[in-house]
Amino acid sequence: MTIPTLAGITPRTITTDRITTRVLFSGPDDGTPVLFLHGNSSSATWWEETMLALPASCRGIAPDQRGFGDAELDK
């Protein structure tokens, strides 16, 4: 499944030995990192509007947790 994102949000697929997941990013690469974690029955998409409202000096990072959004359930 591919979930569309708002303008200003960059999705990336991250693959490790244990999981493949989607992580959403906003703001400059060298910005102060702000990590957003979603709850049950949700995904990183939940945080997009909040990520876009961060100060320009911040880097929003929101991963899809295992089994939610565009993250795989099991490898």
PDB file of N, CA, C and O in Angstrom, chain B, residues numbered from 101:
ATOM      1  N   MET B 101       0.845  -1.168   0.000  1.00  0.00           N
ATOM      2  CA  MET B 101       0.000   0.000   0.000  1.00  0.00           C
ATOM      3  C   MET B 101       0.893   1.234   0.000  1.00  0.00           C
ATOM      4  O   MET B 101       1.929   1.241   0.665  1.00  0.00           O
ATOM      5  N   THR B 102       0.520   2.256  -0.717  1.00  0.00           N
ATOM      6  CA  THR B 102       1.244   3.519  -0.694  1.00  0.00           C
ATOM      7  C   THR B 102       0.283   4.615  -0.270  1.00  0.00           C
ATOM      8  O   THR B 102      -0.722   4.862  -0.937  1.00  0.00           O
ATOM      9  N   ILE B 103       0.589   5.263   0.826  1.00  0.00           N
ATOM     10  CA  ILE B 103      -0.261   6.314   1.361  1.00  0.00           C
ATOM     11  C   ILE B 103       0.246   7.651   0.837  1.00  0.00           C
ATOM     12  O   ILE B 103       1.429   7.951   0.997  1.00  0.00           O
ATOM     13  N   PRO B 104      -0.620   8.479   0.205  1.00  0.00           N
ATOM     14  CA  PRO B 104      -0.178   9.782  -0.291  1.00  0.00           C
ATOM     15  C   PRO B 104       0.178  10.716   0.868  1.00  0.00           C
ATOM     16  O   PRO B 104      -0.333  10.572   1.978  1.00  0.00           O
ATOM     17  N   THR B 105       1.067  11.679   0.588  1.00  0.00           N
ATOM     18  CA  THR B 105       1.487  12.636   1.613  1.00  0.00           C
ATOM     19  C   THR B 105       1.172  14.057   1.176  1.00  0.00           C
ATOM     20  O   THR B 105       0.958  14.322  -0.007  1.00  0.00           O
ATOM     21  N   LEU B 106       1.145  14.964   2.139  1.00  0.00           N
ATOM     22  CA  LEU B 106       0.933  16.380   1.868  1.00  0.00           C
ATOM     23  C   LEU B 106       2.203  16.995   1.282  1.00  0.00           C
ATOM     24  O   LEU B 106       3.304  16.480   1.478  1.00  0.00           O
ATOM     25  N   ALA B 107       2.034  18.107   0.558  1.00  0.00           N
ATOM     26  CA  ALA B 107       3.188  18.852   0.049  1.00  0.00           C
ATOM     27  C   ALA B 107       4.039  19.295   1.236  1.00  0.00           C
ATOM     28  O   ALA B 107       3.513  19.788   2.234  1.00  0.00           O
ATOM     29  N   GLY B 108       5.344  19.120   1.126  1.00  0.00           N
ATOM     30  CA  GLY B 108       6.253  19.485   2.204  1.00  0.00           C
ATOM     31  C   GLY B 108       6.663  18.301   3.069  1.00  0.00           C
ATOM     32  O   GLY B 108       7.528  18.426   3.936  1.00  0.00           O
ATOM     33  N   ILE B 109       6.039  17.154   2.829  1.00  0.00           N
ATOM     34  CA  ILE B 109       6.388  15.919   3.539  1.00  0.00           C
ATOM     35  C   ILE B 109       7.098  14.997   2.558  1.00  0.00           C
ATOM     36  O   ILE B 109       6.614  14.769   1.449  1.00  0.00           O
ATOM     37  N   THR B 110       8.247  14.468   2.967  1.00  0.00           N
ATOM     38  CA  THR B 110       9.011  13.552   2.121  1.00  0.00           C
ATOM     39  C   THR B 110       8.961  12.148   2.714  1.00  0.00           C
ATOM     40  O   THR B 110       9.453  11.930   3.821  1.00  0.00           O
ATOM     41  N   PRO B 111       8.368  11.185   1.987  1.00  0.00           N
ATOM     42  CA  PRO B 111       8.374   9.805   2.476  1.00  0.00           C
ATOM     43  C   PRO B 111       9.617   9.060   1.983  1.00  0.00           C
ATOM     44  O   PRO B 111      10.062   9.258   0.852  1.00  0.00           O
ATOM     45  N   ARG B 112      10.160   8.217   2.830  1.00  0.00           N
ATOM     46  CA  ARG B 112      11.273   7.352   2.436  1.00  0.00           C
ATOM     47  C   ARG B 112      11.001   5.949   2.952  1.00  0.00           C
ATOM     48  O   ARG B 112      10.461   5.774   4.044  1.00  0.00           O
ATOM     49  N   THR B 113      11.374   4.962   2.173  1.00  0.00           N
ATOM     50  CA  THR B 113      11.275   3.579   2.617  1.00  0.00           C
ATOM     51  C   THR B 113      12.618   3.178   3.203  1.00  0.00           C
ATOM     52  O   THR B 113      13.657   3.311   2.556  1.00  0.00           O
ATOM     53  N   ILE B 114      12.588   2.687   4.431  1.00  0.00           N
ATOM     54  CA  ILE B 114      13.795   2.266   5.135  1.00  0.00           C
ATOM     55  C   ILE B 114      13.723   0.749   5.306  1.00  0.00           C
ATOM     56  O   ILE B 114      12.727   0.225   5.808  1.00  0.00           O
ATOM     57  N   THR B 115      14.770   0.048   4.893  1.00  0.00           N
ATOM     58  CA  THR B 115      14.809  -1.405   5.014  1.00  0.00           C
ATOM     59  C   THR B 115      16.000  -1.817   5.866  1.00  0.00           C
ATOM     60  O   THR B 115      17.129  -1.391   5.624  1.00  0.00           O
ATOM     61  N   THR B 116      15.734  -2.647   6.862  1.00  0.00           N
ATOM     62  CA  THR B 116      16.788  -3.237   7.687  1.00  0.00           C
ATOM     63  C   THR B 116      16.630  -4.756   7.614  1.00  0.00           C
ATOM     64  O   THR B 116      15.761  -5.261   6.903  1.00  0.00           O
ATOM     65  N   ASP B 117      17.458  -5.467   8.342  1.00  0.00           N
ATOM     66  CA  ASP B 117      17.330  -6.927   8.393  1.00  0.00           C
ATOM     67  C   ASP B 117      16.025  -7.357   9.056  1.00  0.00           C
ATOM     68  O   ASP B 117      15.568  -8.482   8.852  1.00  0.00           O
ATOM     69  N   ARG B 118      15.418  -6.466   9.850  1.00  0.00           N
ATOM     70  CA  ARG B 118      14.248  -6.838  10.642  1.00  0.00           C
ATOM     71  C   ARG B 118      12.930  -6.281  10.125  1.00  0.00           C
ATOM     72  O   ARG B 118      11.878  -6.845  10.426  1.00  0.00           O
ATOM     73  N   ILE B 119      12.948  -5.185   9.349  1.00  0.00           N
ATOM     74  CA  ILE B 119      11.692  -4.559   8.932  1.00  0.00           C
ATOM     75  C   ILE B 119      11.916  -3.640   7.736  1.00  0.00           C
ATOM     76  O   ILE B 119      12.999  -3.084   7.550  1.00  0.00           O
ATOM     77  N   THR B 120      10.876  -3.495   6.939  1.00  0.00           N
ATOM     78  CA  THR B 120      10.821  -2.454   5.916  1.00  0.00           C
ATOM     79  C   THR B 120       9.672  -1.537   6.311  1.00  0.00           C
ATOM     80  O   THR B 120       8.547  -1.997   6.510  1.00  0.00           O
ATOM     81  N   THR B 121       9.949  -0.256   6.425  1.00  0.00           N
ATOM     82  CA  THR B 121       8.934   0.694   6.867  1.00  0.00           C
ATOM     83  C   THR B 121       9.070   2.012   6.130  1.00  0.00           C
ATOM     84  O   THR B 121      10.093   2.284   5.501  1.00  0.00           O
ATOM     85  N   ARG B 122       8.043   2.814   6.213  1.00  0.00           N
ATOM     86  CA  ARG B 122       8.051   4.156   5.637  1.00  0.00           C
ATOM     87  C   ARG B 122       8.296   5.145   6.764  1.00  0.00           C
ATOM     88  O   ARG B 122       7.737   5.019   7.853  1.00  0.00           O
ATOM     89  N   VAL B 123       9.142   6.134   6.485  1.00  0.00           N
ATOM     90  CA  VAL B 123       9.396   7.206   7.435  1.00  0.00           C
ATOM     91  C   VAL B 123       9.106   8.518   6.720  1.00  0.00           C
ATOM     92  O   VAL B 123       9.560   8.734   5.597  1.00  0.00           O
ATOM     93  N   LEU B 124       8.346   9.396   7.381  1.00  0.00           N
ATOM     94  CA  LEU B 124       8.037  10.709   6.819  1.00  0.00           C
ATOM     95  C   LEU B 124       8.984  11.741   7.407  1.00  0.00           C
ATOM     96  O   LEU B 124       9.315  11.694   8.592  1.00  0.00           O
ATOM     97  N   PHE B 125       9.420  12.682   6.560  1.00  0.00           N
ATOM     98  CA  PHE B 125      10.324  13.744   6.984  1.00  0.00           C
ATOM     99  C   PHE B 125       9.761  15.096   6.574  1.00  0.00           C
ATOM    100  O   PHE B 125       9.086  15.217   5.552  1.00  0.00           O
ATOM    101  N   SER B 126      10.049  16.112   7.383  1.00  0.00           N
ATOM    102  CA  SER B 126       9.729  17.494   7.027  1.00  0.00           C
ATOM    103  C   SER B 126      10.879  18.369   7.506  1.00  0.00           C
ATOM    104  O   SER B 126      11.640  17.981   8.392  1.00  0.00           O
ATOM    105  N   GLY B 127      10.998  19.544   6.916  1.00  0.00           N
ATOM    106  CA  GLY B 127      12.022  20.484   7.345  1.00  0.00           C
ATOM    107  C   GLY B 127      13.399  20.155   6.806  1.00  0.00           C
ATOM    108  O   GLY B 127      13.576  19.187   6.065  1.00  0.00           O
ATOM    109  N   PRO B 128      14.388  20.982   7.190  1.00  0.00           N
ATOM    110  CA  PRO B 128      15.746  20.821   6.657  1.00  0.00           C
ATOM    111  C   PRO B 128      16.460  19.599   7.237  1.00  0.00           C
ATOM    112  O   PRO B 128      16.235  19.225   8.389  1.00  0.00           O
ATOM    113  N   ASP B 129      17.320  18.983   6.427  1.00  0.00           N
ATOM    114  CA  ASP B 129      18.076  17.803   6.867  1.00  0.00           C
ATOM    115  C   ASP B 129      18.894  18.077   8.128  1.00  0.00           C
ATOM    116  O   ASP B 129      19.081  17.179   8.949  1.00  0.00           O
ATOM    117  N   ASP B 130      19.381  19.307   8.291  1.00  0.00           N
ATOM    118  CA  ASP B 130      20.222  19.638   9.440  1.00  0.00           C
ATOM    119  C   ASP B 130      19.431  20.293  10.569  1.00  0.00           C
ATOM    120  O   ASP B 130      20.022  20.837  11.502  1.00  0.00           O
ATOM    121  N   GLY B 131      18.093  20.248  10.493  1.00  0.00           N
ATOM    122  CA  GLY B 131      17.258  20.841  11.533  1.00  0.00           C
ATOM    123  C   GLY B 131      17.286  20.032  12.826  1.00  0.00           C
ATOM    124  O   GLY B 131      17.706  18.875  12.848  1.00  0.00           O
ATOM    125  N   THR B 132      16.832  20.664  13.891  1.00  0.00           N
ATOM    126  CA  THR B 132      16.707  19.980  15.176  1.00  0.00           C
ATOM    127  C   THR B 132      15.670  18.872  15.047  1.00  0.00           C
ATOM    128  O   THR B 132      14.520  19.154  14.709  1.00  0.00           O
ATOM    129  N   PRO B 133      16.044  17.611  15.308  1.00  0.00           N
ATOM    130  CA  PRO B 133      15.098  16.513  15.099  1.00  0.00           C
ATOM    131  C   PRO B 133      13.955  16.516  16.114  1.00  0.00           C
ATOM    132  O   PRO B 133      14.162  16.724  17.310  1.00  0.00           O
ATOM    133  N   VAL B 134      12.745  16.280  15.605  1.00  0.00           N
ATOM    134  CA  VAL B 134      11.550  16.110  16.435  1.00  0.00           C
ATOM    135  C   VAL B 134      10.911  14.805  15.982  1.00  0.00           C
ATOM    136  O   VAL B 134      10.490  14.686  14.831  1.00  0.00           O
ATOM    137  N   LEU B 135      10.836  13.824  16.882  1.00  0.00           N
ATOM    138  CA  LEU B 135      10.327  12.498  16.548  1.00  0.00           C
ATOM    139  C   LEU B 135       8.846  12.392  16.908  1.00  0.00           C
ATOM    140  O   LEU B 135       8.448  12.714  18.028  1.00  0.00           O
ATOM    141  N   PHE B 136       8.034  11.939  15.951  1.00  0.00           N
ATOM    142  CA  PHE B 136       6.598  11.751  16.147  1.00  0.00           C
ATOM    143  C   PHE B 136       6.290  10.260  16.083  1.00  0.00           C
ATOM    144  O   PHE B 136       6.616   9.605  15.093  1.00  0.00           O
ATOM    145  N   LEU B 137       5.664   9.716  17.127  1.00  0.00           N
ATOM    146  CA  LEU B 137       5.288   8.303  17.169  1.00  0.00           C
ATOM    147  C   LEU B 137       3.773   8.198  17.253  1.00  0.00           C
ATOM    148  O   LEU B 137       3.152   8.805  18.125  1.00  0.00           O
ATOM    149  N   HIS B 138       3.183   7.434  16.353  1.00  0.00           N
ATOM    150  CA  HIS B 138       1.727   7.281  16.349  1.00  0.00           C
ATOM    151  C   HIS B 138       1.293   6.190  17.315  1.00  0.00           C
ATOM    152  O   HIS B 138       2.099   5.368  17.752  1.00  0.00           O
ATOM    153  N   GLY B 139      -0.006   6.198  17.644  1.00  0.00           N
ATOM    154  CA  GLY B 139      -0.580   5.180  18.522  1.00  0.00           C
ATOM    155  C   GLY B 139      -1.188   4.041  17.720  1.00  0.00           C
ATOM    156  O   GLY B 139      -0.970   3.928  16.514  1.00  0.00           O
ATOM    157  N   ASN B 140      -1.947   3.208  18.397  1.00  0.00           N
ATOM    158  CA  ASN B 140      -2.607   2.068  17.754  1.00  0.00           C
ATOM    159  C   ASN B 140      -3.606   2.523  16.704  1.00  0.00           C
ATOM    160  O   ASN B 140      -4.180   3.607  16.806  1.00  0.00           O
ATOM    161  N   SER B 141      -3.806   1.696  15.708  1.00  0.00           N
ATOM    162  CA  SER B 141      -4.779   1.945  14.623  1.00  0.00           C
ATOM    163  C   SER B 141      -4.517   3.266  13.915  1.00  0.00           C
ATOM    164  O   SER B 141      -5.458   3.959  13.529  1.00  0.00           O
ATOM    165  N   SER B 142      -3.265   3.618  13.742  1.00  0.00           N
ATOM    166  CA  SER B 142      -2.900   4.877  13.103  1.00  0.00           C
ATOM    167  C   SER B 142      -1.657   4.640  12.252  1.00  0.00           C
ATOM    168  O   SER B 142      -1.238   3.501  12.052  1.00  0.00           O
ATOM    169  N   SER B 143      -1.075   5.726  11.756  1.00  0.00           N
ATOM    170  CA  SER B 143       0.169   5.660  10.989  1.00  0.00           C
ATOM    171  C   SER B 143       0.872   7.004  11.105  1.00  0.00           C
ATOM    172  O   SER B 143       0.358   7.929  11.734  1.00  0.00           O
ATOM    173  N   ALA B 144       2.040   7.107  10.502  1.00  0.00           N
ATOM    174  CA  ALA B 144       2.785   8.365  10.520  1.00  0.00           C
ATOM    175  C   ALA B 144       1.990   9.502   9.880  1.00  0.00           C
ATOM    176  O   ALA B 144       2.205  10.674  10.193  1.00  0.00           O
ATOM    177  N   THR B 145       1.075   9.146   8.985  1.00  0.00           N
ATOM    178  CA  THR B 145       0.247  10.147   8.304  1.00  0.00           C
ATOM    179  C   THR B 145      -0.485  11.035   9.309  1.00  0.00           C
ATOM    180  O   THR B 145      -0.734  12.208   9.034  1.00  0.00           O
ATOM    181  N   TRP B 146      -0.826  10.488  10.456  1.00  0.00           N
ATOM    182  CA  TRP B 146      -1.529  11.225  11.513  1.00  0.00           C
ATOM    183  C   TRP B 146      -0.808  12.526  11.857  1.00  0.00           C
ATOM    184  O   TRP B 146      -1.460  13.502  12.226  1.00  0.00           O
ATOM    185  N   TRP B 147       0.509  12.565  11.748  1.00  0.00           N
ATOM    186  CA  TRP B 147       1.320  13.695  12.188  1.00  0.00           C
ATOM    187  C   TRP B 147       1.648  14.717  11.098  1.00  0.00           C
ATOM    188  O   TRP B 147       2.273  15.733  11.402  1.00  0.00           O
ATOM    189  N   GLU B 148       1.257  14.494   9.859  1.00  0.00           N
ATOM    190  CA  GLU B 148       1.715  15.353   8.763  1.00  0.00           C
ATOM    191  C   GLU B 148       1.434  16.839   8.987  1.00  0.00           C
ATOM    192  O   GLU B 148       2.344  17.653   8.832  1.00  0.00           O
ATOM    193  N   GLU B 149       0.227  17.211   9.339  1.00  0.00           N
ATOM    194  CA  GLU B 149      -0.095  18.632   9.527  1.00  0.00           C
ATOM    195  C   GLU B 149       0.714  19.234  10.669  1.00  0.00           C
ATOM    196  O   GLU B 149       1.152  20.381  10.581  1.00  0.00           O
ATOM    197  N   THR B 150       0.914  18.472  11.737  1.00  0.00           N
ATOM    198  CA  THR B 150       1.720  18.951  12.861  1.00  0.00           C
ATOM    199  C   THR B 150       3.172  19.125  12.436  1.00  0.00           C
ATOM    200  O   THR B 150       3.815  20.103  12.816  1.00  0.00           O
ATOM    201  N   MET B 151       3.692  18.189  11.654  1.00  0.00           N
ATOM    202  CA  MET B 151       5.067  18.284  11.169  1.00  0.00           C
ATOM    203  C   MET B 151       5.264  19.538  10.326  1.00  0.00           C
ATOM    204  O   MET B 151       6.300  20.197  10.420  1.00  0.00           O
ATOM    205  N   LEU B 152       4.273  19.867   9.506  1.00  0.00           N
ATOM    206  CA  LEU B 152       4.369  21.054   8.652  1.00  0.00           C
ATOM    207  C   LEU B 152       4.280  22.345   9.460  1.00  0.00           C
ATOM    208  O   LEU B 152       4.712  23.398   8.991  1.00  0.00           O
ATOM    209  N   ALA B 153       3.725  22.275  10.666  1.00  0.00           N
ATOM    210  CA  ALA B 153       3.591  23.460  11.515  1.00  0.00           C
ATOM    211  C   ALA B 153       4.819  23.696  12.399  1.00  0.00           C
ATOM    212  O   ALA B 153       4.866  24.685  13.130  1.00  0.00           O
ATOM    213  N   LEU B 154       5.805  22.809  12.343  1.00  0.00           N
ATOM    214  CA  LEU B 154       7.024  22.985  13.132  1.00  0.00           C
ATOM    215  C   LEU B 154       7.766  24.247  12.699  1.00  0.00           C
ATOM    216  O   LEU B 154       7.636  24.675  11.552  1.00  0.00           O
ATOM    217  N   PRO B 155       8.543  24.849  13.604  1.00  0.00           N
ATOM    218  CA  PRO B 155       9.401  25.962  13.200  1.00  0.00           C
ATOM    219  C   PRO B 155      10.356  25.528  12.082  1.00  0.00           C
ATOM    220  O   PRO B 155      10.704  24.352  11.980  1.00  0.00           O
ATOM    221  N   ALA B 156      10.766  26.465  11.265  1.00  0.00           N
ATOM    222  CA  ALA B 156      11.621  26.179  10.108  1.00  0.00           C
ATOM    223  C   ALA B 156      12.956  25.547  10.505  1.00  0.00           C
ATOM    224  O   ALA B 156      13.616  24.930   9.670  1.00  0.00           O
ATOM    225  N   SER B 157      13.357  25.693  11.763  1.00  0.00           N
ATOM    226  CA  SER B 157      14.638  25.143  12.220  1.00  0.00           C
ATOM    227  C   SER B 157      14.537  23.675  12.647  1.00  0.00           C
ATOM    228  O   SER B 157      15.530  23.083  13.072  1.00  0.00           O
ATOM    229  N   CYS B 158      13.343  23.089  12.536  1.00  0.00           N
ATOM    230  CA  CYS B 158      13.131  21.713  13.010  1.00  0.00           C
ATOM    231  C   CYS B 158      13.007  20.718  11.866  1.00  0.00           C
ATOM    232  O   CYS B 158      12.569  21.062  10.768  1.00  0.00           O
ATOM    233  N   ARG B 159      13.395  19.489  12.139  1.00  0.00           N
ATOM    234  CA  ARG B 159      13.294  18.364  11.206  1.00  0.00           C
ATOM    235  C   ARG B 159      12.310  17.356  11.790  1.00  0.00           C
ATOM    236  O   ARG B 159      12.623  16.674  12.766  1.00  0.00           O
ATOM    237  N   GLY B 160      11.125  17.259  11.199  1.00  0.00           N
ATOM    238  CA  GLY B 160      10.134  16.293  11.653  1.00  0.00           C
ATOM    239  C   GLY B 160      10.461  14.906  11.128  1.00  0.00           C
ATOM    240  O   GLY B 160      10.836  14.748   9.966  1.00  0.00           O
ATOM    241  N   ILE B 161      10.320  13.903  11.982  1.00  0.00           N
ATOM    242  CA  ILE B 161      10.584  12.505  11.622  1.00  0.00           C
ATOM    243  C   ILE B 161       9.446  11.664  12.189  1.00  0.00           C
ATOM    244  O   ILE B 161       9.220  11.656  13.399  1.00  0.00           O
ATOM    245  N   ALA B 162       8.724  10.952  11.312  1.00  0.00           N
ATOM    246  CA  ALA B 162       7.591  10.141  11.762  1.00  0.00           C
ATOM    247  C   ALA B 162       7.625   8.775  11.083  1.00  0.00           C
ATOM    248  O   ALA B 162       7.303   8.670   9.899  1.00  0.00           O
ATOM    249  N   PRO B 163       8.006   7.731  11.808  1.00  0.00           N
ATOM    250  CA  PRO B 163       8.028   6.386  11.221  1.00  0.00           C
ATOM    251  C   PRO B 163       6.665   5.702  11.336  1.00  0.00           C
ATOM    252  O   PRO B 163       5.914   5.946  12.280  1.00  0.00           O
ATOM    253  N   ASP B 164       6.359   4.850  10.369  1.00  0.00           N
ATOM    254  CA  ASP B 164       5.233   3.931  10.503  1.00  0.00           C
ATOM    255  C   ASP B 164       5.721   2.769  11.354  1.00  0.00           C
ATOM    256  O   ASP B 164       6.736   2.150  11.034  1.00  0.00           O
ATOM    257  N   GLN B 165       5.014   2.469  12.426  1.00  0.00           N
ATOM    258  CA  GLN B 165       5.407   1.362  13.289  1.00  0.00           C
ATOM    259  C   GLN B 165       4.961   0.035  12.688  1.00  0.00           C
ATOM    260  O   GLN B 165       4.030  -0.012  11.883  1.00  0.00           O
ATOM    261  N   ARG B 166       5.619  -1.018  13.079  1.00  0.00           N
ATOM    262  CA  ARG B 166       5.390  -2.357  12.518  1.00  0.00           C
ATOM    263  C   ARG B 166       3.899  -2.686  12.424  1.00  0.00           C
ATOM    264  O   ARG B 166       3.169  -2.622  13.413  1.00  0.00           O
ATOM    265  N   GLY B 167       3.465  -3.041  11.208  1.00  0.00           N
ATOM    266  CA  GLY B 167       2.087  -3.462  10.990  1.00  0.00           C
ATOM    267  C   GLY B 167       1.104  -2.335  10.730  1.00  0.00           C
ATOM    268  O   GLY B 167      -0.085  -2.594  10.545  1.00  0.00           O
ATOM    269  N   PHE B 168       1.567  -1.090  10.711  1.00  0.00           N
ATOM    270  CA  PHE B 168       0.696   0.057  10.485  1.00  0.00           C
ATOM    271  C   PHE B 168       1.205   0.880   9.310  1.00  0.00           C
ATOM    272  O   PHE B 168       2.395   0.859   8.996  1.00  0.00           O
ATOM    273  N   GLY B 169       0.287   1.613   8.655  1.00  0.00           N
ATOM    274  CA  GLY B 169       0.677   2.443   7.520  1.00  0.00           C
ATOM    275  C   GLY B 169       1.339   1.611   6.440  1.00  0.00           C
ATOM    276  O   GLY B 169       0.801   0.592   6.006  1.00  0.00           O
ATOM    277  N   ASP B 170       2.515   2.054   6.007  1.00  0.00           N
ATOM    278  CA  ASP B 170       3.263   1.337   4.972  1.00  0.00           C
ATOM    279  C   ASP B 170       4.396   0.491   5.552  1.00  0.00           C
ATOM    280  O   ASP B 170       5.361   0.192   4.849  1.00  0.00           O
ATOM    281  N   ALA B 171       4.290   0.103   6.818  1.00  0.00           N
ATOM    282  CA  ALA B 171       5.288  -0.788   7.426  1.00  0.00           C
ATOM    283  C   ALA B 171       4.801  -2.220   7.315  1.00  0.00           C
ATOM    284  O   ALA B 171       3.610  -2.503   7.443  1.00  0.00           O
ATOM    285  N   GLU B 172       5.745  -3.115   7.077  1.00  0.00           N
ATOM    286  CA  GLU B 172       5.341  -4.516   6.992  1.00  0.00           C
ATOM    287  C   GLU B 172       5.021  -5.050   8.384  1.00  0.00           C
ATOM    288  O   GLU B 172       5.514  -4.550   9.395  1.00  0.00           O
ATOM    289  N   LEU B 173       4.188  -6.072   8.405  1.00  0.00           N
ATOM    290  CA  LEU B 173       3.795  -6.691   9.666  1.00  0.00           C
ATOM    291  C   LEU B 173       4.905  -7.578  10.213  1.00  0.00           C
ATOM    292  O   LEU B 173       5.179  -7.578  11.413  1.00  0.00           O
ATOM    293  N   ASP B 174       5.533  -8.323   9.332  1.00  0.00           N
ATOM    294  CA  ASP B 174       6.584  -9.244   9.746  1.00  0.00           C
ATOM    295  C   ASP B 174       7.513  -9.486   8.571  1.00  0.00           C
ATOM    296  O   ASP B 174       7.065  -9.477   7.425  1.00  0.00           O
ATOM    297  N   LYS B 175       8.764  -9.698   8.822  1.00  0.00           N
ATOM    298  CA  LYS B 175       9.721  -9.968   7.749  1.00  0.00           C
ATOM    299  C   LYS B 175       9.928 -11.446   7.609  1.00  0.00           C
ATOM    300  O   LYS B 175      10.701 -11.882   6.756  1.00  0.00           O
TER     301      LYS B 175
END
